[in-house]
Amino acid sequence: MLTLIASTATSTDQTWGFLGAAGIIAVLAAYALLVIGAFFSALFSPASGGMKLVWIVFIVIAPFIGSLLWFLAGKRNAYETAYR
């Protein structure tokens, strides 16, 4: 009986370990997609060459903040400026 309980606990621990690892992998994949998406979005945006360079450098130096700011403010500003 004691080995059955120990076996069940080990199985549950393995399940939680797997779910934790899968969650970490999912978060890292989402982060990578955010940064890569921001990089290419800034690269192919209609912004001027200097502003593209500034945004790309900002995305490379501070990937999380740079990517979020690009999608929240920079992308909209680039398209508004280009199509005025």
N, C-alpha and C positions, 0 to 999 in steps of 0.2 A: 504494500500500500504506500509506503514512504517513497519508494522508487517511482511509482506512478505520479505522485504529487511533484516530485523533483523533475520528472520528465516533462510534465505539463508546464511547470514554471519555466523550464529551459526553452520549450517551444514558444511560449508567450514572449519571453525575452527576445528570442530570435525574430519573432514577428514584429515586435516594436522596433528592434534594431534595423530590420529591413525597411520598415515604413519611414523611420527617421532618415536613413540613407537615401531613400527615394525622394523624400521631401527636400533634402539638402541639394540633391542633384537637380530637382525641378527648379529650385530657387536660383541656383547657379546658371542653369540654362536660360531662365527668364532674364537674368542680369546680362548675360552675354548677348542675347538677342536685342535687348534694349540698347546696349552700347554699340553693337554693330549696326543696328538700324539707324541710330542717331548719326553715326559716322557717315554712312552712305547717304542718308537723307541730307545732311549738311553738304556733303561733297557734290551732290547733283542738284542742289537748290539753285534758284535763280539769283541768289545774292551775289554781290560783287566779289571779285577775287580776294580782296583784303578781308572782308567779313567772313568769307568761307574759311580762310586761313585761321582767323581768330577763333571761330567756332570749333574747327577741327582740333586746334591745339588745346582748347579748353576741354573738349571731349576726351582727348588723349591724356591730359594731365589730371583731370578730376572726372573720371568716367561716369560715376553715378550722378553727381550734381550737374555736370556738363550735359549729359544726355537728357535729364529731366528738364533743365532750363531750355535746351534746344527745342524739345517738343512742346513746352508750355509757352515760350515767348519767341524764340529765334526763328522757328519755321514760319510762324504766322507773319512776323515782321518781314522776313525775306520775301515772301510772296506778295505782301501788301506793297512793299517798296518796288518790286519788279513790275507789277501790273498797274501802277499808278499812271 
